[in-house]
């Protein structure tokens, strides 16, 4: 087994270290964040740091790298107060990956990748029409991560769109039926296959499958 410690980390080539640390912690979510500025110009960017924050009220979070360079996504939702989160699937992951390219300011990644803007229920940010699961969020707060200068953004979930057949009777969403992909590091994409869904864990009680029992 290969072993790395803090001494090794300090001596590793930067790209190797970035790939190693980005991928070793496990699969990550793969989503497209869509925004528009006050002129109505749209922006689309892939993020793999989106996480659940809470369900009451419904909130999610994601990490932005330091604001030492232009961050169109950040500038847009700070100006308008809104952004959307659109899950990446096996049908559009290559287009989603291309949104990471550094296009000039004012150039829409929608146009460059062939993905389609979709506006729903008068929300002030576009959704990705090709995404099966779409979430509309308002900007709530941000917290600086002092150790590296990144920013944790908190968004309030105001709208959720997804096919009804993905939702089990207790509200659980079966993402594999949507062909939702995950990220391995920054550039690897995988299609998960569900193994099972287990009953609530209780002391000294054997768990059982509940995947087909809802």
C-alpha positions in Angstrom: 0.0 0.0 0.0 1.3 3.4 -0.9 1.7 5.8 2.0 1.8 9.6 1.8 2.5 11.9 4.8 2.8 15.6 5.3 6.5 15.6 4.2 5.5 13.8 1.0 2.7 16.3 0.3 5.1 19.3 0.6 7.4 17.7 -2.0 4.8 16.5 -4.6 4.4 18.1 -8.0 1.5 20.5 -7.7 -0.8 18.9 -10.3 -0.1 15.4 -9.0 -1.0 16.6 -5.5 -4.1 18.3 -6.6 -5.4 15.2 -8.5 -4.5 13.0 -5.5 -6.2 15.0 -2.9 -9.2 15.9 -5.1 -10.0 12.3 -5.8 -9.0 10.3 -2.7 -11.9 11.5 -0.5 -14.5 9.7 -2.7 -17.2 10.4 -5.2 -18.6 13.9 -5.4 -21.7 15.5 -6.8 -21.7 16.9 -10.3 -23.8 19.9 -10.9 -24.1 22.9 -13.2 -24.6 26.3 -11.5 -26.5 28.7 -13.8 -26.8 32.5 -13.2 -27.3 35.7 -15.1 -26.1 39.2 -14.5 -28.3 42.3 -14.2 -28.1 42.7 -18.0 -29.6 39.3 -18.5 -26.4 37.7 -19.7 -26.3 34.0 -18.6 -23.4 32.1 -17.2 -23.0 28.3 -16.6 -20.3 26.6 -14.6 -19.7 23.0 -13.3 -19.3 22.5 -9.6 -18.5 19.3 -7.7 -18.6 20.7 -4.2 -22.3 21.1 -3.7 -23.5 19.5 -0.4 -26.7 19.2 1.7 -26.8 21.8 4.5 -30.3 21.3 5.9 -33.9 20.3 5.1 -35.7 22.6 7.5 -35.4 25.2 6.0 -34.2 23.5 2.8 -30.6 24.7 2.1 -27.5 23.6 0.2 -23.9 24.8 0.1 -21.0 24.9 -2.2 -17.4 26.0 -2.1 -15.9 28.8 -4.3 -12.2 29.2 -4.8 -10.6 32.4 -3.7 -11.8 35.6 -5.3 -8.3 36.5 -6.6 -9.5 36.1 -10.2 -12.8 36.9 -11.9 -15.6 34.7 -10.7 -18.7 35.3 -12.9 -20.9 32.9 -11.0 -20.2 34.8 -7.7 -20.6 38.2 -9.2 -23.9 37.2 -10.8 -25.7 35.8 -7.8 -24.3 38.5 -5.5 -25.9 41.1 -7.9 -29.2 39.3 -8.5 -29.5 37.1 -5.4 -30.3 33.9 -7.4 -28.8 30.8 -8.9 -29.9 27.4 -10.1 -28.3 23.9 -9.5 -28.8 21.4 -12.3 -27.6 17.8 -12.0 -25.3 16.4 -14.6 -26.3 13.1 -16.3 -24.6 10.6 -18.6 -26.3 12.5 -21.5 -24.6 15.8 -21.0 -21.5 15.3 -18.9 -19.1 16.2 -21.7 -20.9 19.5 -22.4 -21.0 20.1 -18.6 -17.2 19.6 -18.4 -16.6 22.1 -21.1 -18.2 24.9 -19.0 -15.0 24.9 -17.0 -13.2 26.5 -19.9 -12.2 30.2 -19.3 -14.4 32.0 -21.7 -14.3 35.8 -22.0 -16.6 37.8 -19.7 -20.1 38.2 -21.3 -19.7 34.9 -23.3 -22.4 32.4 -22.3 -21.3 28.9 -21.7 -24.9 27.9 -22.7 -24.2 29.0 -26.3 -20.7 27.5 -26.4 -21.7 24.1 -25.1 -25.1 23.7 -26.8 -26.9 23.4 -23.5 -30.3 25.2 -23.4 -31.4 28.0 -21.0 -34.9 27.4 -19.5 -36.7 29.9 -17.3 -39.4 28.5 -15.0 -42.0 30.3 -12.9 -40.5 33.7 -13.3 -37.3 32.7 -11.4 -34.5 35.2 -12.0 -31.9 32.6 -13.0 -31.9 30.1 -15.9 -32.1 26.4 -15.5 -30.4 23.8 -17.8 -33.3 22.4 -19.9 -31.4 19.1 -20.4 -31.0 18.4 -16.7 -33.4 15.9 -15.1 -33.2 17.4 -11.6 -33.2 21.2 -11.3 -33.0 23.3 -8.1 -33.7 27.1 -7.8 -31.9 28.8 -5.0 -31.6 32.3 -3.5 -28.3 33.4 -2.0 -28.4 33.4 1.8 -24.9 33.8 3.2 -21.2 33.1 2.8 -18.4 32.1 5.1 -14.7 32.5 4.5 -12.6 29.4 5.0 -9.6 31.2 6.5 -7.2 28.3 6.0 -7.2 28.6 2.2 -9.2 31.7 1.3 -12.1 29.7 -0.3 -15.7 30.7 0.4 -18.6 28.5 1.5 -21.8 29.7 -0.1 -25.2 28.9 1.5 -28.3 28.9 -0.7 -31.9 28.6 0.2 -33.8 26.1 -1.9 -36.9 27.8 -3.3 -37.9 25.5 -6.2 -37.3 21.8 -7.0 -38.2 20.2 -10.3 -37.8 16.4 -11.0 -39.7 13.5 -12.5 -42.4 12.2 -10.2 -41.3 8.6 -10.9 -38.0 9.2 -9.2 -39.6 10.0 -5.8 -40.4 7.1 -3.4 -43.4 7.3 -1.1 -41.3 8.6 1.8 -39.7 11.4 -0.4 -36.4 9.6 -1.1 -35.2 10.3 -4.6 -33.6 7.4 -6.5 -30.9 9.2 -8.5 -29.6 6.2 -10.5 -32.9 6.2 -12.3 -32.1 9.7 -13.5 -28.6 8.6 -14.8 -27.1 11.2 -12.5 -23.3 11.1 -12.7 -20.7 11.8 -10.0 -17.2 13.3 -10.2 -13.9 11.6 -9.3 -11.6 14.6 -8.7 -12.0 17.4 -11.3 -12.2 15.5 -14.5 -13.4 11.9 -13.9 -17.0 11.0 -14.4 -18.8 7.9 -13.1 -22.3 6.5 -13.3 -23.2 5.0 -9.9 -25.3 1.8 -9.5 -27.3 1.5 -6.3 -26.5 -1.5 -4.1 -29.4 -1.3 -1.7 -31.3 1.1 0.6 -31.3 0.0 4.2 -33.6 0.4 7.2 -33.0 2.9 10.0 -30.0 1.7 12.0 -30.9 0.7 15.6 -28.6 -0.8 18.3 -28.4 -4.6 18.2 -30.9 -4.9 15.4 -30.1 -6.2 12.0 -30.7 -3.9 9.1 -32.9 -4.9 6.2 -33.5 -3.8 2.7 -36.2 -1.1 2.1 -35.5 -0.4 -1.5 -38.6 -2.1 -2.8 -40.7 -1.9 0.3 -42.1 1.7 0.0 
